[in-house]
Amino acid sequence: MLRITPFRSLKPALSSPRTFTTTTILQARILPTIKAEHSKLRDEYKKIKSAANSDEKDRWRNQFSWDLARHSIGEEIIVYPQFETHLPNGKEMADRDRAHHYEVKVSLAKVQDMDVTSADFDPELDKLMKSLENHIKEEEEHDLPALEEKLSIEASDDLSGKFERTKMFVPTKSHPTAPDKPPYETVVGMLTTPIDLMRDMFKKFPKEARK
């Protein structure tokens, strides 16, 4: 069992920023790891939709945006290259998933900074979630199971750990025009992440969601 102490953002006195808490990464294969994240994103979406007031809605929107941005880039940097390496149609599969991500990123770029009381907010959020659900279905039912068949348990565990660690250092906002393939995505991400973290310092997040 590997204990990771991730990067923490600075804490100004005037705000309570989004921070990476110390996390224990248990060994798990990549498919259940990704499926657990998908489930978390669905739950956060439901919390936005069922929020009792605009403050609660804003907090859960920020959490959802933060998690989805990191999840998407983590997949592009760590998981999709594995499709290309191990699967006969892996490049086609990875390119299709990157195209799905682009649709999600475009909607997320609007949702992440939109006033949650705007009449346009819920329709844009629902549009984002519809695109995301279509992508999730493809990944969980086809792409990731195909990859799992080609990986040993140890290799899948290692891939899962790399995915989790990578999310600690990638942008926390959607940047649809940024590169979506390593190494350029990795370089741009490392430059963009500090700027995103500075912006996070002035946003509010759910108190019960600490990672």
Disulfide bonds with the S-S distance in Angstrom:
none
